[in-house]
Amino acid sequence: MWNLNTKVVLITGATNGIGKAAALALAKESPRLVLTYRNQDLMDALSEEIKAVSPNISIQAEYCDFSDQSSIRKCAQTIASSNQVIDVLINNAGVVNTSYRETSDKIENTFAVNHIGYFLFTNLLLPNIEKNSEARIINVSSAAHSFVKEINWDDINLKNDFGMGVSAYGQSKLANLMFTRYLATKLSASGVTVNAIHPGGVNTALGNQNQSMFGKALKLMLKPFFRSPLKGALSIIYLATREDSSDTGEYFVDWKIAKSSSYSKDLGEAQKLWELSEELVGEKFTL
């Protein structure tokens, strides 16, 4: 097992679900934990739980709203300035919307949080991540990437066909995989690995945001079939702690490399997504 003692492990969206489960499990290895949150009460409660697991652990909690690019930039700047090296970055913050919403940056909320959030936050922190040639970036994607065949370049916000938000969520998870594989190629000479995981159907707070009565009823009916957040976090824990970190640009399901859609592996389309993402954040990232 890769020794996480004194290493910096950064988890976004750490106060619920698999982010929380990963934080509690990894706390046992005594890293320096950096956790992003939106709800102060949930963050305070999580800190107490972590301290019960590892009393002497260092926890740095930072507010970040991943639907707001200015909040992402402020959070990333604070984390970068207070940590010389980031050894493990776990991009976990996510959202499911069943009705159409746009952020203040005029981006559909699901795509903004689930993809643009990963893209901007990771790129801003790369100088700190690349200081460790064995650093790991772990992106939480989903088998839901197969809900869509391709990125809707003509209507990236899916404003004209949002429906219940299924395609928007699928597109964001497809973008996670494409970002993972393209970033892995860009960082191939650095030694830093970039992988994505599918946590499985996990009973978490994800999907509670502005959810319709139909969405809430559907989630309630499916609840008996969900796995626990800890089981959903196992691939994250595996990638964060395994000794051999040679695999990169892969998609893991139950801590094993799995197949994803052929479109998700198209590096030409991934480059197009990268360039669009740069436009949406108003900044170019040369790696």
N, C-alpha and C positions, 0 to 999 in steps of 0.2 A: 504493500500500500504506500502511495505517495504521502510523505509526512507533511501534514498541513500545519503542524505546530509553528506558530509565529508567521505563517503565510497570511496574506490578505485575501479573503473571500468576499466578493461583492455580490449580493443577491437583490434584484429588483422585485418590487411587489412581494415583500417578505412576510407580510402580516397575515396572510390567508393561504389556505390550500397547500399546494405542493411547495410553494416558496417557504412557507412556515415550516413544513415537514422537513425540507432540506436544511433549513437553518438550524433546527433542533438536532438533527442527526449529525450535521457537520460540526456543530458546537462541541461534540464529544472529542473531536480531534484537536481542540484548542487553537484554532486559527484566530486571526484578528478579523472579526466580522464587520462588514459594512453593509447596512441594510437600508433600502429605500422604503418609504411608506407614504400613505396619504391620510391615514387616520391615527392621530396621536394616541388615543386611548388603546387602540389595538397594538400600537408599537410599544407602549409602556407595558402592556400585559405580556407581549412576546419577550421583551427584555427580562422580565421576571422569570418566565419559564426557562429561558436560556441560562440565566444565572443559577437556576436550580440544577441544571444539567452540568454546567461548568462554571463554578463560582468565580474563578479568577479571569474569565475570558474578557477580552476587550471588545466592546460593541460601539460602533459609530453609526448612529441613526440619522438619516438625511431625508427631509421631505422632498418628494418629487411627484409632480403631476405629469404623467407621460402623454397627456393630450395637449400639453402646452410646451412648445419648443423653448420658450424663455425659461421655464421651470427646469427643463432638462439641462439646458446650458448652465444655469446657476448651480444645480446639483452636481453636475459633472466637474465644474470648475472647483467647487469646494472639496470634492473627493480627490481630485487630481492633486490639489495643492497640499492635502493632508496625508497623502500616501505616495511615497516615492515609487513603489511597485504595486501593481495589482496582479496577483497570481492566478486567481480564478474569477471570471465574470460570468454570472448566471443571469441571463436575460429572461425573466419570468413574468414581469408585469403584463397583464393582458385584460381584455374586455370583450364582452359579447353584447351586441345591441340588437334589439328586435324592432327598433324604429330608427328612422334616418336622423342622424345628428351630424353637425359639422363643428370642428374646433374653431378657435379664434384665428387659426392659420388657414381656414377655409379648406380643410381636409376632412373627409368622412372620418368620424371618430374611431371606428374599428381599425381602419387602415393606419390612422395616425398613431394610435397607442401601440398596436401589435407589431407594426412594421417600422414606421418612421421612428418610433421611440427606440427600438433596437438599433436601427441604423445610425441615428444621430448620437445616442449615448455611447455606443461602442466606439465609433470613430473619434469622438472627443477624448476618450480614455485610452486610445491605442498607444500613445507615447509612454504611458505608465505600464501598460500591459506588455509591450515589447521589451521592456527592461529585463524580463525573465524569459529566456528562450524556451522554457518548458511551460509557460502560461497556457491556460485553457479558457476558451470562450464556449459557453454552452447556451444554446438558444432553444427555448421551449416552443416547439412547433406543434403539429397535430396531424393525425390521419385525415382530419377535415380538409387538408390541402387538396384532397382528391374530389372535394365537392365542386371544384371548378376545373375546367380543362386548361385554362390559360389566364394570364393577366388581361383584364379588360382595358387596353390602352386607350380606347376611344372614350371611356367613361370610368376613370380610375376610382371615382367616388361612388360609382354604381347608383348615382342619383336617380337615373331613369328606370332602374329595375332593382330597387333595394329589397322589396318584399318583406319577409320576416328576418332578413339579415343573414341568412344561411350562406349566400354567395359572398357577402362581404367578409364574413368570418373565414370562409374557405380561402378566399383570395389573400387575406392577411397571413394565413398560415402557409400558403404556397410561397408568398413573398419571404417568409422566414427561412424556408428551405433554400430558395434561390440566393438570398443574402448570405446564408451560411456557406454555400458551396463557392460562391464568387469570392467572398472574403478569404476563404481557405486557400484559394489559388493565389491571391494577392500576398498572403502571409507565408506561403510555402517555404520561402528561404529563411524565414525568421525562427522557425521552430515552434512558433505559437500554433496551437491546434484550435480548430473551430468545428464544432459538431452540433447537430440538432437532435432533439428527442421528441417522441410522442409519449405523453404521460398515461394515455388510456383515458377511459371515461371516469373522471374523478369527481366526487361529490364535494365541490368547493363553492365559494361565494361567486365565482365567475358566472356571469350570466344574470346576476341579480340587478344589474344596472338598467334602470328604466325599462324593466321587462314587462311585457304585456301579461294580461291574465292568462292568455293561452300559453305563453312561454313558461310562466310559473307553474301552471297545471301540468305541462309536459315534463318539466324538471321533477316535479313531485312524483309522477308516475314512474319515471325512470330511476328514481333514487335507489331502489333495492338492487339495481344492476350495477351501480357505481362501485369502483374500488376505493380504498382509503387513500387520503393524500400521501401517506408514507409510501404506499405501493406505487403511486404515481410518480413519486420523487426518486425512486430507486435508480433510474437511469442517470439522473442528475448526480446523485451521490456516487455512483459507479465512475462516471467520467471525471468527477472532481477529485477522486481519491486513488484511482488505479495507477499502478506504477508505470505501465506502458502507455504512453500517450502518442503513439505514432500515427494512429488513425486520425484523419482530418477530412473535413468536407463530407462527413457521413451522417446518416439518419439512423438513430437508435430507437428500438422499441424493446422494452424489457431487457435493457442493457446488452442487446445484440444488434449488430448492423442489419437493417431491414431495407426492403425495396420501397422506393417512392415513385411517384409518377414520372414518366419520361420527360415531360415538360419541365419538371422541377430541376432536371439535370442539364438543361439547355443553357450553356454559358453565354451564348449570344443574347438570349432573352434576359439572362441575369445581368449582363452588362447594361442593357437597356434600362432595367429596373434600377440599377445603381445610379445611372445618369439622371433618371427621373427623380430619384430620391434626393440627389444633390440639388436639383432644381427646387424641390419642395422645401428643403431646409435652407436654401440660399447660400450654400457653401460647397466648395469642391474639396475632396479629400484625395490627395495624391499619396499612394502607398508604394 
